[in-house]
Amino acid sequence: MRTTPPNALKGQLKINHKDLNTILLPNYKQMKVLILCTGNSCRSQMAHGFMESFDKRMTIRSAGTEASGKLNEKAVTAMKEIGIDISHHTSDSVDKYLGDEWDYVITVCGGANENCPAFMGKVKHRLHIGFDDPTYATGTDEFVWSEYIRVRNEIKDAFHQLYTSEIKPKLTR
């Protein structure tokens, strides 16, 4: 009996993560979630990071109607503090995703002081979960930082509740 040594197979098998999920998790459905805000630099990026950390079977994207083109450094630091790296995310315009179909589109902008984006693409479920924008916090450095932490924790709690109660049960066929 002839066997091929493992090193001889190195580099011959190439499977991307979606194919791997299909092979390893054949009874699960891929879920697509788009998180929208105005600038796509802070709240939507934190929500994006949390949703990716909850379950790798979801495709998560975030965008803004007036995308800033860069991430808010305090948001990146606040997420890194709890072990979630969003520094590789990009601040994208919502226009990039208009042609795609989404299971969920979730707006995360705050109260009456902001105009939440309207998404005109193909969507199964539209939700709004509003959060204060910590970029507008004023006061001492300690207070401003505490606002980032407060909003980060509110985003985590709200999105984890959404994931466990609504999204996770739908990931099975």
DABELSUL-V286111 format. One record per residue. N is the residue number from 1. RES is the residue in one small letter. PHI is phi in radians with two decimals (* if undefined). PSI is psi in radians with two decimals (999 if undefined). D_CENTER is the distance of its C-alpha to the mean C-alpha in Angstrom with 2 decimals. Layout:
[[N;RES;PHI;PSI;D_CENTER] [N;RES;PHI;PSI;D_CENTER]]
This chain:
[[1;m;*;2.27;49.81] [2;r;-1.82;2.30;47.80] [3;t;-2.09;2.64;44.27] [4;t;-1.66;2.23;41.92] [5;p;-1.12;2.55;40.87] [6;p;-0.93;-0.65;37.10] [7;n;-1.13;-0.46;37.19] [8;a;-1.23;-0.41;38.63] [9;l;-1.58;-0.18;35.50] [10;k;-0.96;2.23;33.16] [11;g;1.47;-0.06;31.09] [12;q;-1.52;-0.47;32.34] [13;l;-1.84;2.01;29.51] [14;k;-2.14;2.03;26.25] [15;i;-2.26;2.22;23.48] [16;n;-1.42;2.94;19.90] [17;h;-1.10;-0.56;17.12] [18;k;-1.21;-0.71;17.00] [19;d;-1.12;-0.70;20.79] [20;l;-1.09;-0.74;20.79] [21;n;-1.05;-0.68;18.67] [22;t;-1.14;-0.68;21.24] [23;i;-1.24;-0.83;24.07] [24;l;-1.43;-0.52;23.04] [25;l;-2.19;1.10;21.41] [26;p;-1.15;-0.33;23.50] [27;n;-1.64;0.17;23.25] [28;y;-1.96;2.61;19.53] [29;k;-1.77;2.46;17.69] [30;q;-1.37;2.34;14.52] [31;m;-1.95;2.35;12.07] [32;k;-1.94;2.19;10.11] [33;v;-2.24;2.25;7.51] [34;l;-2.01;2.23;7.23] [35;i;-1.93;2.17;6.37] [36;l;-2.01;2.54;9.55] [37;c;-2.59;-2.97;11.65] [38;t;-1.42;-1.06;14.78] [39;g;-1.58;-0.28;14.40] [40;n;0.91;0.78;10.71] [41;s;-2.19;-0.29;11.81] [42;c;-2.34;-1.44;11.21] [43;r;-1.09;-0.83;9.81] [44;s;-1.14;-0.56;6.94] [45;q;-1.22;-0.69;6.19] [46;m;-1.13;-0.78;6.94] [47;a;-1.06;-0.72;5.01] [48;h;-0.99;-0.86;1.59] [49;g;-1.07;-0.76;4.75] [50;f;-1.12;-0.81;6.24] [51;m;-1.07;-0.71;4.98] [52;e;-1.10;-0.60;5.71] [53;s;-1.29;-0.42;8.68] [54;f;-1.29;-0.64;9.91] [55;d;-2.88;2.15;10.74] [56;k;-1.34;-0.12;11.07] [57;r;-1.39;-0.06;12.44] [58;m;-1.78;2.53;9.33] [59;t;-1.71;2.03;8.27] [60;i;-2.00;2.31;4.68] [61;r;-2.35;2.76;5.31] [62;s;-2.37;2.68;5.83] [63;a;-2.75;2.97;9.54] [64;g;-2.43;2.68;12.53] [65;t;-1.27;-0.48;16.05] [66;e;-2.27;1.03;17.50] [67;a;-0.92;2.30;15.10] [68;s;-1.35;-0.34;16.67] [69;g;1.49;-0.08;16.31] [70;k;-2.59;2.77;15.52] [71;l;-1.53;2.63;13.34] [72;n;-1.31;2.10;14.95] [73;e;-1.08;-0.60;16.70] [74;k;-1.19;-0.62;16.99] [75;a;-1.14;-0.74;13.27] [76;v;-1.06;-0.77;13.09] [77;t;-1.16;-0.74;16.18] [78;a;-1.07;-0.68;15.14] [79;m;-1.29;-0.70;12.22] [80;k;-1.08;-0.59;14.68] [81;e;-1.02;-0.48;17.22] [82;i;-1.91;0.28;15.61] [83;g;1.55;0.26;14.96] [84;i;-2.00;2.07;11.33] [85;d;-1.67;1.95;11.63] [86;i;-1.92;0.16;9.30] [87;s;-1.10;-0.38;12.55] [88;h;-1.51;-0.14;12.12] [89;h;-1.15;2.79;9.28] [90;t;-2.11;2.63;11.14] [91;s;-1.58;1.85;11.66] [92;d;-1.94;2.64;12.28] [93;s;-1.34;2.52;14.47] [94;v;-1.03;-0.47;13.75] [95;d;-1.00;-0.52;16.92] [96;k;-1.06;-0.45;15.33] [97;y;-1.98;0.08;13.81] [98;l;-1.09;-0.52;16.76] [99;g;-1.47;-0.10;18.55] [100;d;-1.60;2.76;15.96] [101;e;-1.72;2.44;16.02] [102;w;-2.24;2.48;13.12] [103;d;-1.32;-0.71;13.42] [104;y;-2.37;2.41;11.41] [105;v;-2.15;2.15;10.86] [106;i;-2.16;2.14;10.07] [107;t;-1.63;2.47;11.57] [108;v;-2.15;0.15;11.30] [109;c;-1.20;2.85;14.37] [110;g;-1.45;-2.47;17.31] [111;g;-1.39;-2.57;20.85] [112;a;-1.16;-0.28;23.74] [113;n;-1.36;-0.14;23.53] [114;e;-2.17;2.64;20.62] [115;n;-1.71;2.02;20.37] [116;c;-1.33;2.51;17.20] [117;p;-1.22;2.55;16.40] [118;a;-1.81;2.27;17.79] [119;f;-1.80;2.15;16.28] [120;m;-1.77;0.16;19.28] [121;g;-1.42;-2.99;17.92] [122;k;-1.44;2.07;18.32] [123;v;-2.43;2.37;16.36] [124;k;-1.44;-0.73;17.38] [125;h;-2.36;2.19;15.89] [126;r;-1.90;2.27;15.22] [127;l;-2.34;2.68;14.28] [128;h;-2.21;2.20;14.49] [129;i;-2.26;1.75;13.56] [130;g;-1.48;2.50;15.09] [131;f;-2.40;2.58;15.03] [132;d;-1.08;2.65;17.55] [133;d;-1.65;1.90;16.83] [134;p;-1.19;-0.24;17.98] [135;t;-1.16;-0.32;18.91] [136;y;-1.64;0.03;21.88] [137;a;-1.16;2.41;23.15] [138;t;-2.22;2.73;26.69] [139;g;2.29;-2.71;29.13] [140;t;-1.18;2.81;29.60] [141;d;-0.99;-0.69;27.17] [142;e;-1.11;-0.73;26.89] [143;f;-1.18;-0.78;26.09] [144;v;-1.03;-0.81;23.43] [145;w;-1.07;-0.70;21.75] [146;s;-1.11;-0.51;22.11] [147;e;-1.22;-0.68;20.25] [148;y;-1.09;-0.76;17.17] [149;i;-1.16;-0.76;17.50] [150;r;-1.04;-0.85;18.23] [151;v;-1.15;-0.74;15.25] [152;r;-0.98;-0.81;12.91] [153;n;-1.18;-0.63;14.78] [154;e;-1.13;-0.72;14.74] [155;i;-1.10;-0.81;10.97] [156;k;-1.00;-0.86;11.04] [157;d;-1.09;-0.80;13.99] [158;a;-1.16;-0.75;12.97] [159;f;-1.29;-0.55;9.73] [160;h;-1.18;-0.70;11.79] [161;q;-1.08;-0.79;14.56] [162;l;-1.05;-0.81;12.79] [163;y;-1.05;-0.89;11.67] [164;t;-1.24;-0.61;15.22] [165;s;-1.55;-0.56;17.20] [166;e;-2.02;-0.78;15.84] [167;i;-1.48;-0.88;13.42] [168;k;-0.96;-0.78;14.91] [169;p;-1.08;-0.43;18.40] [170;k;-1.50;-0.13;17.60] [171;l;-1.28;-0.31;16.47] [172;t;-1.57;2.58;20.19] [173;r;-1.31;999;22.42]]
